Amino acid sequence: MGFPEAASDPPSHLYPQPIQLKLHQLFIFSVPVLLSIILFLLSFLFYLKRRSRAAASASTSPSLELPRTTAGHSYYLEPTHYVRIEY
């Protein structure tokens, strides 16, 4: 009443060597590609979030742009015209 003995030793690998090599090459190739795609998507999401915040703050608050200076005069860019400020 013991355990039945196997007629032959079990194979050391589940798949043959050529298939293992192909799987290994596929894994080595796919990991960097997938990580690159994930990083690209994350950076794009952060870009969209920052852009939507900037659009929301621009619509609720006045513009905080620095003036453009030319030969002692400052020009603030407004939607329809330039305003000249002399020192």
C-alpha positions as CSV (number, residue, x, y, z in Angstrom):
1,M,0.0,0.0,0.0
2,G,2.7,2.5,-0.9
3,F,2.7,5.3,-3.5
4,P,2.8,4.2,-7.1
5,E,6.2,4.8,-8.6
6,A,6.4,6.7,-11.9
7,A,7.7,4.8,-14.8
8,S,10.0,7.7,-15.9
9,D,11.3,10.9,-14.4
10,P,9.2,14.0,-14.9
11,P,10.5,16.5,-17.4
12,S,12.7,19.2,-15.9
13,H,10.8,21.9,-17.9
14,L,7.2,22.3,-18.6
15,Y,7.8,23.5,-22.2
16,P,10.5,22.5,-24.7
17,Q,13.6,24.7,-25.0
18,P,12.7,26.6,-28.2
19,I,9.3,27.6,-26.8
20,Q,10.9,28.7,-23.6
21,L,13.3,30.9,-25.5
22,K,10.5,32.5,-27.5
23,L,8.5,33.2,-24.3
24,H,11.6,34.7,-22.7
25,Q,12.2,36.9,-25.7
26,L,8.6,38.0,-25.8
27,F,8.7,38.9,-22.1
28,I,12.0,40.8,-22.4
29,F,10.6,42.8,-25.3
30,S,7.1,43.5,-23.9
31,V,8.0,44.7,-20.4
32,P,9.9,47.9,-21.6
33,V,7.2,48.6,-24.2
34,L,4.4,48.3,-21.6
35,L,6.3,50.5,-19.1
36,S,6.8,53.1,-21.8
37,I,3.1,53.2,-22.7
38,I,2.2,53.5,-19.0
39,L,4.6,56.3,-18.4
40,F,3.4,58.1,-21.6
41,L,-0.3,57.8,-20.4
42,L,0.6,59.0,-16.9
43,S,2.4,62.1,-18.2
44,F,-0.4,62.8,-20.6
45,L,-2.9,62.6,-17.8
46,F,-0.8,65.0,-15.6
47,Y,-0.6,67.4,-18.6
48,L,-4.3,67.4,-19.1
49,K,-4.9,67.9,-15.4
50,R,-2.5,70.9,-15.3
51,R,-4.0,72.3,-18.5
52,S,-7.6,72.1,-17.1
53,R,-6.5,73.8,-13.9
54,A,-4.8,76.6,-15.8
55,A,-7.9,77.1,-17.9
56,A,-10.1,77.2,-14.8
57,S,-7.9,79.6,-13.0
58,A,-7.6,81.9,-16.1
59,S,-11.4,82.1,-16.5
60,T,-11.9,83.1,-12.8
61,S,-8.9,85.4,-12.1
62,P,-7.2,88.2,-14.1
63,S,-4.1,87.5,-16.0
64,L,-0.9,87.6,-14.1
65,E,1.4,88.0,-17.1
66,L,4.6,90.0,-16.7
67,P,4.8,93.2,-18.7
68,R,6.8,93.4,-21.9
69,T,9.3,96.2,-21.7
70,T,10.6,98.1,-24.7
71,A,12.9,101.2,-24.5
72,G,11.7,102.4,-21.1
73,H,8.0,101.6,-21.7
74,S,5.9,98.7,-20.5
75,Y,3.2,97.2,-22.6
76,Y,0.5,95.0,-21.0
77,L,-1.1,92.8,-23.5
78,E,-4.9,93.0,-23.2
79,P,-7.5,91.3,-25.3
80,T,-8.2,94.2,-27.7
81,H,-5.4,96.7,-27.5
82,Y,-2.1,97.7,-25.9
83,V,-1.9,100.0,-22.9
84,R,1.2,102.2,-22.7
85,I,2.6,103.0,-19.3
86,E,5.4,105.5,-19.0
87,Y,7.9,105.7,-16.2
